Amino acid sequence: MASNALAAPRRPGLPLPSTSELTPNELLPILLREVRTRIVPLVSIFTAIALLTLVVGLFVIPRIYTASVTILAQDSDIIQPLLEGRAVPTGVADRAGMARQIVYGRKVLSAAMAVGGWLDENPSALEQDRLMEDIRNRTLIESPRPELVQISYRDRDPERAFRITEAFGAMFMSEAAAAKGRESREAYEFIDSKVQEYHAKLSSAEGNLQEYQSRNVDAQPGSAADATSRIGALRTQLEQTRMALLEHESRESSIEAQLSGESAVTAVQTREGLYRTRLIELQSEHDRLLLAYTEQHPDVVRLRHQIDDINRMLADERSRRESPGGARGLSDEAQANPLYQELRSQLAQARRETAATRSRLQIAQSLLDDELDRSRRIAASEGALAELTRDYEVNREIYQDLLRRRENARVSMGLDQENRGLTLRVQDPATMPLRPTGLRFMHIAAAGLLVAIALPLALVLAVVRLDPRVRSPHLIVKHTQLPLLTTVPAYPTPGERRREYASMALAIAMVGSVVLVYVFTYAYKVVAA
């Protein structure tokens, strides 16, 4: 019931007033009047929404119970430092990923269906697959810390959630231990097979190398370096022999030239004259040798000794002749020229040395040619020998490395069989969930009450905003530009007042019933819990 406003007639063409232009102080009384006018429908909407939310929270939205188990994966702090470099304990870098691979596998999920009792109804293969997918979607695997694995399972039945979670933890530890042992055993078997394979390869490569070396005597390690050094030494010896040969040939030519200027016989008058002639020849030979040799040369030293002997004999002859009983006479007989004889002796010696040096030169040249032929044979076989040697060395290195790895794998397999490398134990066991998780009943009830209160108020506000009727006197003045004469208030009749009181009582009863229902329901939930 709105008050009646008297005003001048509305001018045609003027816009209708809107309640959006009302101030909050003017809008609030209007909203209260609309609420009083439509109290029963609004409270009915509130009651329906509140009770519907209560029913949904009690019977439609299921209760979800979550159980979790935490497993600690701990490395051995004592054995690992002792066996570092010898054994490789099987570690789990991504423990959560490993747990997902195990728990989400068909073997573990089939066991979970048996623990949960789903297989008692003998479901078909398609139903089993759907059940596995449903169990997988309700299972959460996390890793709060690198050494922890947490397995959580959600279900409507708290006891089933507990049993399946506990089974998940036990099966994960058993499957992880089995996977560790299987992994180390497979690694050992694989490395052992490779050891056998490379042992056969190494034996074959060694046999090929020995057979090639037996067929090729020069195909030995270091033969090329030995041949190179031998060739260098022979070349040096050959050069030295050539120089010695040139020296001997030069000396032979020199002696032949001297011998051609000497006669085989000579006539002497006295010993002193003969000695003087010999002395002159020796000094001449001495001077000639000094042109080519030093004072320490054997020929120069020999001539110097001969000159000293001649000088001594001259002195003896002179003293003998000057003595009182010395004989003085002349000898006209001819005798062999000693210088000629000496030169012939030197020439024969020089020819012998030249022949010997030439023979040594030929032998050195022959040895050099043989060594060059050997070097060419070594170079021809060096490529094949290097390839065979390289094949043998590579196979030997790989074989030795595989032997070490096989022993390491054997020790690692022993560690995993005795559970000494990586231990899995339950850190936080699964417990029976007592309260559901997710949205609880009081959250749903509170949300339902808020919606039940907000929706009627929103409807009233929409009605006031969309209603084109004039609800404030000042809007008439504002839009018509006419003075407002007066306003006539509306007074309800006794029947309208009684109906208003009855509607208010009914609304209060409905609200009270909703409150009582919520209170009783909450008390029942508390007692049942």
C-alpha positions as CSV (number, residue, x, y, z in Angstrom):
1,M,0.0,0.0,0.0
2,A,1.6,3.2,-1.2
3,S,0.7,6.8,-0.3
4,N,-1.2,8.7,-2.9
5,A,0.4,11.9,-4.3
6,L,-1.7,14.7,-5.8
7,A,0.0,16.7,-8.5
8,A,-0.8,18.7,-11.7
9,P,-1.5,16.6,-14.7
10,R,1.5,15.0,-16.4
11,R,2.7,16.8,-19.4
12,P,2.8,14.7,-22.5
13,G,6.3,13.6,-23.7
14,L,7.9,13.7,-20.2
15,P,9.9,10.5,-19.2
16,L,8.5,8.2,-16.5
17,P,10.2,8.5,-13.1
18,S,12.4,5.5,-12.1
19,T,13.2,4.1,-8.6
20,S,16.8,3.9,-9.6
21,E,16.9,7.7,-8.8
22,L,15.9,7.1,-5.2
23,T,18.4,7.6,-2.4
24,P,19.1,4.8,0.1
25,N,17.1,6.5,2.8
26,E,14.1,6.6,0.4
27,L,14.6,3.1,-1.0
28,L,14.8,1.3,2.4
29,P,11.2,2.2,3.5
30,I,9.9,1.1,0.1
31,L,11.7,-2.2,0.4
32,L,10.3,-2.8,3.9
33,R,6.7,-2.0,2.6
34,E,7.2,-4.5,-0.2
35,V,8.5,-7.2,2.2
36,R,5.5,-6.7,4.5
37,T,3.2,-6.8,1.5
38,R,4.8,-10.1,0.1
39,I,5.9,-11.6,3.4
40,V,4.4,-15.0,2.9
41,P,5.8,-15.7,-0.6
42,L,9.2,-14.5,0.4
43,V,9.3,-16.7,3.5
44,S,8.0,-19.6,1.5
45,I,10.9,-19.2,-0.9
46,F,13.3,-19.0,2.1
47,T,11.8,-22.1,3.7
48,A,11.8,-24.1,0.5
49,I,15.5,-23.3,-0.2
50,A,16.6,-23.9,3.4
51,L,14.8,-27.3,3.6
52,L,15.9,-28.3,0.1
53,T,19.5,-27.5,1.1
54,L,19.2,-29.5,4.3
55,V,17.8,-32.5,2.3
56,V,20.6,-32.3,-0.2
57,G,23.3,-32.0,2.5
58,L,21.8,-35.0,4.3
59,F,20.9,-37.4,1.6
60,V,22.2,-36.3,-1.8
61,I,25.7,-35.2,-1.2
62,P,27.7,-38.3,-0.1
63,R,30.1,-38.3,2.8
64,I,33.6,-38.9,1.6
65,Y,36.2,-40.4,4.0
66,T,39.9,-40.2,3.3
67,A,42.6,-42.5,4.7
68,S,46.3,-42.0,4.1
69,V,49.5,-43.9,4.8
70,T,53.0,-42.3,4.7
71,I,56.0,-44.5,3.8
72,L,59.6,-43.5,4.5
73,A,62.2,-44.5,1.9
74,Q,65.5,-44.2,3.7
75,D,69.0,-44.9,2.3
76,S,71.5,-46.7,4.5
77,D,73.8,-44.2,6.1
78,I,76.4,-46.9,7.2
79,I,76.8,-49.3,4.3
80,Q,76.7,-46.8,1.5
81,P,80.0,-44.9,2.5
82,L,81.7,-48.2,3.0
83,L,80.8,-49.5,-0.4
84,E,81.0,-46.2,-2.3
85,G,82.4,-46.8,-5.7
86,R,81.9,-50.6,-5.4
87,A,78.2,-50.9,-5.1
88,V,75.3,-48.9,-6.5
89,P,72.3,-49.2,-4.1
90,T,69.0,-49.0,-6.1
91,G,67.7,-45.5,-5.4
92,V,64.4,-44.0,-6.2
93,A,64.9,-40.5,-7.5
94,D,61.2,-39.9,-8.1
95,R,59.6,-41.9,-5.4
96,A,56.1,-40.5,-6.0
97,G,56.4,-41.5,-9.7
98,M,57.5,-45.0,-8.7
99,A,54.6,-45.3,-6.3
100,R,52.2,-44.2,-9.1
101,Q,53.6,-46.8,-11.4
102,I,53.1,-49.5,-8.8
103,V,49.8,-48.5,-7.3
104,Y,48.1,-47.6,-10.6
105,G,49.1,-51.0,-12.1
106,R,46.5,-53.6,-12.8
107,K,48.0,-56.0,-10.3
108,V,47.7,-53.7,-7.3
109,L,44.3,-52.4,-8.5
110,S,42.9,-55.9,-8.8
111,A,44.1,-56.7,-5.3
112,A,42.5,-53.5,-4.1
113,M,39.1,-54.6,-5.6
114,A,39.4,-57.8,-3.8
115,V,40.2,-56.0,-0.5
116,G,37.3,-53.6,-1.1
117,G,34.8,-56.5,-1.7
118,W,33.9,-55.5,-5.2
119,L,34.9,-58.9,-6.6
120,D,32.4,-60.7,-4.4
121,E,29.7,-59.7,-6.9
122,N,31.6,-61.2,-9.8
123,P,31.6,-58.1,-12.0
124,S,32.3,-58.4,-15.7
125,A,35.6,-57.4,-17.3
126,L,34.1,-54.0,-18.4
127,E,32.8,-53.3,-14.9
128,Q,36.2,-54.3,-13.4
129,D,37.9,-51.9,-15.7
130,R,35.5,-49.1,-14.7
131,L,36.1,-50.0,-11.0
132,M,39.9,-49.8,-11.5
133,E,39.5,-46.4,-13.2
134,D,37.3,-45.2,-10.3
135,I,39.8,-46.4,-7.7
136,R,42.6,-44.8,-9.6
137,N,40.8,-41.5,-9.7
138,R,40.1,-41.6,-5.9
139,T,43.7,-42.4,-5.1
140,L,46.2,-39.6,-4.6
141,I,49.9,-40.2,-4.4
142,E,52.1,-37.3,-3.2
143,S,55.7,-36.7,-2.0
144,P,55.7,-34.1,0.8
145,R,59.4,-34.5,1.1
146,P,62.0,-36.3,-1.1
147,E,62.2,-39.3,1.2
148,L,58.4,-39.6,1.9
149,V,55.6,-41.1,-0.1
150,Q,52.0,-40.4,1.0
151,I,49.2,-42.6,-0.4
152,S,45.6,-41.3,0.2
153,Y,42.3,-43.0,-0.8
154,R,38.8,-41.5,-0.7
155,D,35.6,-43.6,-0.3
156,R,32.1,-43.4,1.1
157,D,32.8,-46.3,3.4
158,P,35.4,-45.3,6.1
159,E,36.3,-48.9,6.8
160,R,36.8,-49.7,3.2
161,A,38.9,-46.6,2.8
162,F,41.1,-47.7,5.7
163,R,41.5,-51.3,4.4
164,I,42.3,-50.2,0.8
165,T,44.8,-47.6,2.0
166,E,46.5,-50.1,4.3
167,A,46.7,-52.6,1.4
168,F,48.1,-49.9,-0.9
169,G,50.9,-49.2,1.5
170,A,51.8,-52.9,2.0
171,M,51.6,-53.7,-1.7
172,F,53.7,-50.7,-2.6
173,M,56.5,-51.7,-0.2
174,S,56.5,-55.3,-1.3
175,E,56.3,-54.4,-5.0
176,A,59.1,-51.8,-4.6
177,A,61.3,-54.3,-2.8
178,A,60.6,-56.8,-5.5
179,A,61.3,-54.3,-8.2
180,K,64.6,-53.3,-6.6
181,G,65.7,-56.9,-6.4
182,R,64.5,-57.6,-9.9
183,E,66.2,-54.5,-11.3
184,S,69.6,-55.3,-9.6
185,R,69.3,-59.0,-10.7
186,E,68.5,-58.0,-14.3
187,A,71.4,-55.5,-14.3
188,Y,73.8,-58.2,-13.1
189,E,72.5,-60.7,-15.7
190,F,72.8,-58.1,-18.5
191,I,76.4,-57.1,-17.5
192,D,77.3,-60.8,-17.2
193,S,76.1,-61.5,-20.7
194,K,78.1,-58.6,-22.0
195,V,81.2,-59.9,-20.1
196,Q,80.8,-63.2,-21.9
197,E,80.3,-61.5,-25.2
198,Y,83.3,-59.3,-24.9
199,H,85.4,-62.1,-23.6
200,A,84.8,-63.9,-26.9
201,K,85.6,-60.8,-28.8
202,L,88.8,-60.2,-26.9
203,S,89.9,-63.8,-27.5
204,S,89.2,-63.5,-31.2
205,A,91.1,-60.2,-31.4
206,E,94.0,-61.6,-29.5
207,G,94.1,-64.7,-31.8
208,N,94.0,-62.5,-34.9
209,L,96.8,-60.3,-33.6
210,Q,99.1,-63.3,-32.7
211,E,98.4,-65.0,-36.1
212,Y,99.3,-61.8,-38.0
213,Q,102.5,-61.3,-36.0
214,S,103.5,-64.9,-36.6
215,R,103.0,-64.5,-40.3
216,N,104.8,-61.2,-40.4
217,V,108.0,-61.2,-38.3
218,D,108.5,-57.5,-38.7
219,A,105.0,-56.7,-37.5
220,Q,105.9,-56.1,-33.9
221,P,105.2,-53.1,-31.7
222,G,108.1,-50.6,-32.0
223,S,109.5,-52.2,-35.2
224,A,109.0,-48.9,-37.2
225,A,110.9,-46.9,-34.6
226,D,113.7,-49.5,-34.4
227,A,114.0,-49.6,-38.2
228,T,114.1,-45.8,-38.4
229,S,116.8,-45.5,-35.8
230,R,118.7,-48.4,-37.5
231,I,118.5,-46.6,-40.9
232,G,119.8,-43.4,-39.4
233,A,122.7,-45.1,-37.8
234,L,123.6,-46.9,-41.1
235,R,123.4,-43.7,-43.1
236,T,125.7,-42.0,-40.6
237,Q,128.2,-45.0,-40.8
238,L,127.9,-44.9,-44.6
239,E,128.8,-41.2,-44.7
240,Q,131.7,-41.7,-42.4
241,T,133.0,-44.6,-44.5
242,R,132.8,-42.5,-47.7
243,M,134.8,-39.7,-46.0
244,A,137.4,-42.2,-44.9
245,L,137.5,-43.7,-48.5
246,L,138.1,-40.3,-50.0
247,E,140.8,-39.7,-47.4
248,H,142.6,-43.0,-48.2
249,E,142.3,-42.4,-52.0
250,S,143.8,-38.9,-51.6
251,R,146.7,-40.3,-49.6
252,E,147.2,-43.0,-52.2
253,S,147.3,-40.5,-55.0
254,S,149.8,-38.4,-53.0
255,I,152.1,-41.3,-52.4
256,E,152.0,-42.4,-56.0
257,A,152.9,-38.8,-57.1
258,Q,155.9,-38.9,-54.7
259,L,157.0,-42.3,-55.8
260,S,157.0,-41.3,-59.5
261,G,159.7,-38.7,-58.7
262,E,162.1,-41.1,-56.9
263,S,164.5,-43.7,-58.4
264,A,164.7,-47.2,-57.2
265,V,168.6,-47.1,-56.7
266,T,171.0,-44.3,-55.8
267,A,174.8,-43.9,-55.5
268,V,176.4,-42.6,-52.4
269,Q,180.0,-41.5,-51.7
270,T,180.0,-41.6,-47.9
271,R,177.7,-42.5,-45.2
272,E,177.5,-38.9,-44.1
273,G,176.5,-37.8,-47.5
274,L,173.9,-40.6,-47.6
275,Y,172.6,-39.5,-44.2
276,R,172.4,-35.9,-45.3
277,T,170.6,-36.8,-48.5
278,R,168.1,-38.9,-46.5
279,L,167.8,-36.1,-44.0
280,I,166.9,-33.7,-46.8
281,E,164.3,-36.1,-48.2
282,L,162.8,-36.6,-44.8
283,Q,162.6,-32.9,-44.1
284,S,161.1,-32.4,-47.5
285,E,158.5,-35.1,-46.8
286,H,158.0,-33.6,-43.4
287,D,157.3,-30.2,-44.8
288,R,154.9,-31.6,-47.4
289,L,152.9,-33.6,-44.8
290,L,152.6,-30.5,-42.6
291,L,150.8,-28.9,-45.5
292,A,148.0,-31.5,-45.2
293,Y,148.3,-32.7,-41.6
294,T,149.0,-31.5,-38.1
295,E,152.0,-32.1,-35.9
296,Q,150.1,-34.9,-34.2
297,H,149.4,-36.9,-37.3
298,P,151.1,-40.4,-37.1
299,D,153.0,-39.9,-40.4
300,V,154.3,-36.5,-39.2
301,V,155.3,-38.0,-35.9
302,R,157.0,-41.0,-37.6
303,L,159.0,-38.7,-40.0
304,R,160.0,-36.6,-37.1
305,H,161.4,-39.6,-35.3
306,Q,163.2,-40.7,-38.5
307,I,164.7,-37.2,-38.8
308,D,165.9,-37.4,-35.2
309,D,167.4,-40.8,-35.9
310,I,169.2,-39.5,-39.0
311,N,170.5,-36.5,-37.1
312,R,171.8,-38.9,-34.4
313,M,173.5,-41.1,-37.0
314,L,175.0,-38.0,-38.7
315,A,176.4,-36.9,-35.4
316,D,177.8,-40.4,-34.7
317,E,179.4,-40.5,-38.2
318,R,180.8,-37.1,-37.9
319,S,182.4,-37.9,-34.5
320,R,183.7,-41.2,-35.9
321,R,185.3,-39.4,-38.8
322,E,186.9,-36.7,-36.7
323,S,188.3,-39.2,-34.3
324,P,192.2,-39.9,-34.7
325,G,191.7,-43.4,-35.9
326,G,188.7,-42.7,-38.0
327,A,188.6,-44.0,-41.6
328,R,188.1,-41.6,-44.4
329,G,187.2,-43.0,-47.8
330,L,184.8,-42.9,-50.7
331,S,182.4,-45.6,-51.8
332,D,181.2,-45.5,-55.4
333,E,179.0,-48.6,-55.2
334,A,175.1,-48.2,-55.9
335,Q,172.5,-49.2,-53.4
336,A,168.7,-49.2,-53.1
337,N,167.0,-45.9,-52.5
338,P,165.5,-46.1,-49.0
339,L,163.0,-43.3,-49.7
340,Y,161.8,-45.2,-52.7
341,Q,161.4,-48.3,-50.6
342,E,159.6,-46.3,-47.9
343,L,157.2,-44.8,-50.4
344,R,156.4,-48.2,-51.9
345,S,155.7,-49.5,-48.4
346,Q,153.4,-46.5,-47.7
347,L,151.7,-46.9,-51.1
348,A,151.0,-50.6,-50.4
349,Q,149.6,-49.7,-47.0
350,A,147.4,-47.0,-48.4
351,R,146.0,-49.3,-51.1
352,R,145.2,-51.9,-48.5
353,E,143.4,-49.3,-46.4
354,T,141.5,-48.0,-49.4
355,A,140.4,-51.5,-50.4
356,A,139.3,-52.3,-46.8
357,T,137.4,-49.0,-46.7
358,R,135.7,-49.6,-50.0
359,S,134.7,-53.1,-48.8
360,R,133.2,-51.5,-45.6
361,L,131.3,-49.0,-47.8
362,Q,129.8,-51.8,-49.9
363,I,128.8,-53.7,-46.8
364,A,127.2,-50.6,-45.2
365,Q,125.3,-49.8,-48.4
366,S,124.1,-53.4,-48.5
367,L,122.9,-53.2,-44.9
368,L,121.2,-49.9,-45.6
369,D,119.4,-51.3,-48.6
370,D,118.2,-54.3,-46.5
371,E,117.0,-52.0,-43.7
372,L,115.2,-49.8,-46.2
373,D,113.4,-52.9,-47.6
374,R,112.5,-53.9,-44.1
375,S,111.2,-50.5,-43.3
376,R,109.0,-50.6,-46.4
377,R,107.6,-54.0,-45.3
378,I,106.9,-52.6,-41.8
379,A,105.1,-49.6,-43.3
380,A,103.1,-51.9,-45.5
381,S,102.0,-54.0,-42.5
382,E,101.7,-51.1,-40.1
383,G,98.1,-50.3,-41.0
384,A,96.8,-53.8,-40.5
385,L,98.9,-54.2,-37.3
386,A,97.5,-50.9,-36.0
387,E,93.9,-51.9,-36.7
388,L,94.4,-55.3,-35.1
389,T,96.1,-53.8,-32.1
390,R,93.4,-51.1,-31.7
391,D,90.7,-53.7,-31.9
392,Y,92.4,-55.7,-29.2
393,E,93.0,-52.7,-26.9
394,V,89.4,-51.5,-27.2
395,N,88.0,-54.9,-26.5
396,R,90.4,-55.4,-23.6
397,E,89.5,-52.0,-22.0
398,I,85.8,-52.7,-22.4
399,Y,86.2,-56.2,-21.0
400,Q,88.1,-55.0,-17.9
401,D,85.5,-52.3,-17.3
402,L,82.7,-54.8,-17.6
403,L,84.4,-57.1,-15.2
404,R,84.6,-54.3,-12.6
405,R,80.9,-53.4,-13.3
406,R,79.8,-57.0,-12.9
407,E,81.4,-57.3,-9.5
408,N,79.8,-54.0,-8.5
409,A,76.4,-55.3,-9.8
410,R,77.0,-58.5,-7.8
411,V,77.5,-56.5,-4.6
412,S,74.5,-54.3,-5.4
413,M,72.3,-57.4,-5.9
414,G,73.4,-58.7,-2.6
415,L,72.5,-55.4,-0.9
416,D,69.0,-55.4,-2.5
417,Q,68.4,-59.0,-1.6
418,E,69.2,-58.2,2.1
419,N,67.4,-54.9,2.0
420,R,70.6,-53.0,3.0
421,G,70.7,-50.4,0.3
422,L,67.3,-48.7,0.5
423,T,64.7,-49.5,3.2
424,L,61.0,-48.8,3.0
425,R,59.0,-48.6,6.2
426,V,55.7,-47.2,7.3
427,Q,56.2,-43.8,8.8
428,D,52.6,-42.9,9.5
429,P,50.2,-46.0,9.3
430,A,46.7,-45.7,7.9
431,T,43.9,-45.1,10.5
432,M,40.2,-45.4,10.4
433,P,38.8,-42.1,9.2
434,L,36.2,-40.8,11.7
435,R,35.1,-37.6,9.9
436,P,34.4,-37.0,6.3
437,T,36.5,-34.8,4.2
438,G,35.5,-32.1,1.7
439,L,32.3,-30.0,2.2
440,R,30.8,-30.9,5.6
441,F,27.2,-30.7,6.5
442,M,27.4,-27.4,8.4
443,H,29.1,-25.8,5.4
444,I,26.3,-26.9,3.2
445,A,23.7,-25.8,5.7
446,A,25.3,-22.4,6.2
447,A,25.5,-21.9,2.4
448,G,21.8,-23.0,2.1
449,L,20.7,-20.4,4.7
450,L,22.7,-17.7,3.0
451,V,21.1,-18.5,-0.4
452,A,17.6,-18.7,1.3
453,I,18.0,-15.2,2.8
454,A,19.7,-13.6,-0.2
455,L,17.3,-14.8,-2.9
456,P,14.1,-13.3,-1.5
457,L,15.8,-10.0,-0.8
458,A,17.2,-10.0,-4.4
459,L,13.7,-10.7,-5.7
460,V,12.3,-7.8,-3.7
461,L,15.0,-5.5,-4.9
462,A,14.4,-6.5,-8.5
463,V,10.6,-5.8,-8.2
464,V,11.3,-2.4,-6.8
465,R,13.8,-1.5,-9.5
466,L,11.7,-2.8,-12.3
467,D,8.3,-1.4,-11.1
468,P,7.5,1.8,-13.1
469,R,5.1,3.2,-10.5
470,V,6.0,6.4,-8.7
471,R,7.1,5.6,-5.2
472,S,8.5,9.0,-4.0
473,P,6.8,12.5,-4.1
474,H,10.0,14.3,-5.1
475,L,10.2,12.3,-8.3
476,I,7.0,13.9,-9.6
477,V,8.4,17.4,-9.0
478,K,11.7,16.4,-10.6
479,H,10.3,15.0,-13.8
480,T,7.2,17.1,-14.3
481,Q,8.6,20.5,-13.2
482,L,5.3,21.1,-11.5
483,P,4.7,22.0,-7.9
484,L,3.5,19.2,-5.6
485,L,0.3,20.3,-3.8
486,T,0.0,17.5,-1.1
487,T,0.3,13.8,-0.4
488,V,-2.5,11.6,0.9
489,P,-1.2,8.8,3.2
490,A,-2.8,5.3,2.9
491,Y,-4.4,3.8,6.0
492,P,-5.2,0.0,6.1
493,T,-8.7,-1.2,7.0
494,P,-9.2,-3.5,10.0
495,G,-9.5,-6.5,7.6
496,E,-6.3,-5.6,5.9
497,R,-4.6,-5.2,9.2
498,R,-5.8,-8.6,10.4
499,R,-4.6,-10.2,7.2
500,E,-1.3,-8.5,7.6
501,Y,-1.0,-9.9,11.1
502,A,-1.9,-13.4,10.0
503,S,0.7,-13.3,7.2
504,M,3.3,-12.1,9.6
505,A,2.4,-14.9,12.1
506,L,2.6,-17.5,9.3
507,A,5.9,-16.2,8.2
508,I,7.3,-16.3,11.7
509,A,6.0,-19.8,12.2
510,M,7.7,-20.9,8.9
511,V,11.0,-19.3,9.9
512,G,10.8,-20.8,13.3
513,S,10.1,-24.3,11.9
514,V,13.2,-24.0,9.6
515,V,15.3,-23.0,12.6
516,L,14.0,-25.9,14.7
517,V,14.6,-28.3,11.9
518,Y,18.2,-27.1,11.5
519,V,18.8,-27.2,15.3
520,F,17.4,-30.7,15.6
521,T,19.4,-31.9,12.6
522,Y,22.7,-30.4,14.0
523,A,22.0,-32.0,17.4
524,Y,21.5,-35.4,15.8
525,K,24.7,-35.0,13.8
526,V,26.6,-34.2,16.9
527,V,25.1,-37.1,18.9
528,A,25.7,-39.5,16.0
529,A,29.3,-38.4,15.6
